[in-house]
Amino acid sequence: MAEMNIPEKGGKGGKKRSKKQSTRVDLTAMVDLGFLLITFFMLATTFSKPKAMEVNKPAKEEDQKVEEKPIKQSKTYAIVLGKRDMVYCYVGADDDPSVKVDSVTFSRSGLRSMIVDRQKAVQEQWGNKDELFVMIKPLPESKYRNMVDILDEMAITGVKRYAIIDEFNPIDSLIAVQSGNRLRPKKGFTSLEK
């Protein structure tokens, strides 16, 4: 609503000057409209729902009647999570000291390309890349974020069979010593830092 204030005539004769008119705009309706729009968008908008990561857990020991066949070493890939976002990967027997251990970081050209290369090797040898079984072994100095990142990499690369393992073999012990990590007792997977 605009209103114009016009000063009254007055004064002494003489020169007539043009009258300056001041305008005043009432913004009450505009503020009301703004609040109505804000309220409408708050009520009409759907907020993004949190997404949960699905983790398959093994059945209880009582329910397991079927014996599982051991997985061949040529179908496995061990990934050890260390401190400072380092990842150590190897293929081979647990007690073979001549195993080649690669250290990489969480990147497209690092860990992801290593997993894809391993899938290709399993594909060539066994005819199906889904035969790959990845063993994820977090060391105590690894961070919780590293665990989430590795599970994301499993989803991105399409690895269908993987397990989080808290038992360490001699190669894992060697990796821990050389990288400055320490091994925890074999009790559980609870000491990851956030």
N, C-alpha and C positions, 0 to 999 in steps of 0.2 A: 504494500500500500504506500503510495507516494503522496506526500502532501506538500503543498507549497506555502511557505510563509511570506506574506506580502506586508511590508511595513506600511503603517498608516501614513496618510499625507500630512505633512506638517512642515513647518519651516517658513521661512520668509521668502517672499517673492524672489525673483531673480531667474537664474538659469535653471532650466529643467534638465536634470540628468536622467539618464536611462536607469530604470529601476533594476537593481540586481536581485534576482530571485534565488533563494537557496532551496535546495531540495533535500528532503529527508526520506530515506527508504526504510520501511519497517521490515526487518528480517525475521520476524517471529514465525511466519508461515514457512520460510525456507528452513529454519532450524527444526521445526516440527517434521517437515518432509524428510530431512536428513535422518532424524531418529527413527522414523517409520521405515526408511530404506534399510538402515542398519539392522533393525529388529527383524525385518523380513528376511534379509540374507542370513542372519544368524540362525533363524528357525528353519529356513529352506535348505541350507547347506548340509550335506552329509560329511561328517568328519572322517578322515581316513582311519580305518580300523587296524589295530595292530596285527601283524602277521606273526604267526608262531612257526618255528621250524620243527618239522616232524622228525623224531628220532625213533627208530625201531629198536626196541629192547628185546633181549633174548627171553625165551620162556623160562619159567622157574624150573629148577632142577627136577622137581617131582614130576613135572609134565613131560620132560624129555625122556621118551622111551626109545626113540630111534637114535642109533649111534651115527654120528656124523663122520664122514670120511675125511681124512686129513687133506689139506689143500697142498698141492704141489708147489714147490718153491718157485718154479718158473711162471706161476700164475700170481705171485704175490708182489707187493711193493710196500716197503716200510718207509714211513715218514715220521721222523723224530722232530718234535717242536722244541727249539732251544730258546735261549734268552736273546734279547735285542732283535726280535722278529726274524731270527735265522731258522731255516728249515734244512734238515739233513735227510737225504733220501738214499736208499740202497736196495739192491735186489740180490738175494743170495741166501745161503744157509746161515743160521744163527751163530754157528761156531766157526765159520770160515774166516780166518784172519786176512785173506787176500781179497775180501769184498771191497769194491770201489764205492766210496761214500761221496756223494755230491752235496755241496752246500749251496743253497739258493735262498732267495727272498720271495715274499709274496708279491709276485708281479706276473704280468701276462707272459713275459719272456722268461720268467724264472720257473716257479713251481708249476704253473698251468702247462707250460710247454713240456716239462718233465713228465707230468701225468699223461698228457696226450701221446708223447713218444712211447711211454710204457704200454698204453692201450694199443698202439699200433703194433708193438712187438708181440703182445699177447694175441692180437688178431692174426698176425702172420703165423704164429706157432700153433695156436689152438683153434683158429677159425671163427672166434667170437670174442670181441673185445669186452663183453660183459662177464667173461670168466675172470677178469682181473679182481683180485682181492687186496684192498689197501689196509694196512695196519697203521693206525695213527697212535703215536706214542708221545704224549706230552711230558717234558721234563719239568721239574718243580719251578724253574725260573721262567718258564713260558707263561704268557699272559692269557687271560680269558679271551681277549680279542683274537689272539692267534687261533684258538680253538674254533671260534665262530668263523674266522676267515677260511680255515681248512675245510669246514663243513660246507661253506659256500662254494669252495673250489670243487668239492665232490659233486655238488648239484650242477655247477656250470659245465664241468667236463663230462657229466653223465655217468659217473662211477656208481654202479648199483650195489656193490658189495664192499663194505668197509666196516671197520670195528675200531673202537677206542680201547687201547690195551694199556694196562699199567704195570705189566711185568716186563722187565728189561733183561736182555740177553747180553753176552759179552761184547758184541759190537756196539750196542747202545751204551754200555758202560764206557767203552773206549771213546765214543763220540762225546759223552758227558764230560769225561776227564779232559779231552783235548780242547773242548769249547769253553771250559770253565764252569760248566754246570755241575750240579750235584744230584745224585740219585736219591729218591725218597724210598722209604720202605714199601713193600708190595701190598700195603693194606687197601689203598683206595685212590680214587681220583678226585680228591677234595682240596688239594693245596694250590690250585691255580689262582693267580692274582687277578683282580679285576682292574 
